[in-house]
Amino acid sequence: MPMMVKIGGVPVDVEDPCALYAALAAAKAKRLAGEQVEETEIRSPVMHQRLKVASSSIADIDKELVRLQAACQAKTTGCRPSRRWTFRY
């Protein structure tokens, strides 16, 4: 039985790296557009402060997207992605 989670309001199967990649890429796009950022403002006679809070960092999302892209490629083609540089001896 597939285990479902909600990412960006869309139910996604945790076992499918391609579906997770698509859902997480959409969530990242929303985050970059500023939709998933909460902003709070604190005012007093002495100071004025504005806070922006996000649920996760873009760097963490990027790391997970790279991992899911490799897993999706391995699932669909049967091959792992090659290294960026070849080793020379």
N, C-alpha and C positions, 0 to 999 in steps of 0.2 A: 504494500500500500504506500503510495507516495506521501511524503511529508511536505505539507504546504506551509509557506510563510507569506506574509504580505510585504511587498516592497513597493513603495509609492502607491499604495492602495490596490495593487494588483496581486492576486494570489499566484505564487510561483512554486514549482516543485524544486525542493532542495537538491534532489538527485540529478537534475538536469543543468549542467554548467552553461549550456548555451542560453537557456531561458533566464538563468540567474544573471548572465552577462548582459543580456538585453534589458532586463529590469533595472539592474544597477546603473547601466549607462543612462537610462532615462531619468533615474533618480539623481545622478550627477548633473545632468543637464538642468533639471529643476533647481538643484542647489546652486549651480553657477548663475542661474537667472535670479536668484535671491528668494525663491519661493519657500525654502525650508529654513530660513534664517529668522529667528525671533529677535525683535528689537524692543528694548525696554528703556524708558527714560526716567531718570531720577532728578527731581528739581527740589531745591531748597533755597532759602534766602542767601546762603553762602556759596553754593555750588550748583552746577548743572552737569549731569553725567548721562551719557548714552551708552548702553551695553548692547552688543550683538552676540547672540548665542546660536551656535549651530550644533546639530546632533553628532556630526562626525567630520573629520578633517578631509580635505580634498586629497591629501597625500595617501591616507588610508584607503580611500575609495580607489585611487589609481593603482595601488598595490594589488588590491583585490581584483580589479578589472584585468590586470596583466595575468594574474594567476588563473582567473576564469577563462580568459581568452585561450591560454595554453591548454587548459583542460578541455575546452570545447573543440579546439583543433585536434587534439588527440582522440576525442570521441568520434568526430566526423570523418577524419582522414586516417586514423590509426597511427599517425606519426606525431612525435613531439616536435615543437618548433626548434629550429636549429639555433645554435649560439650565434651571437652577433658577429664575433670574430672567430676565425679558425685558428687553431693552435698550430704554431710552426715550431719545429724542433731543429 
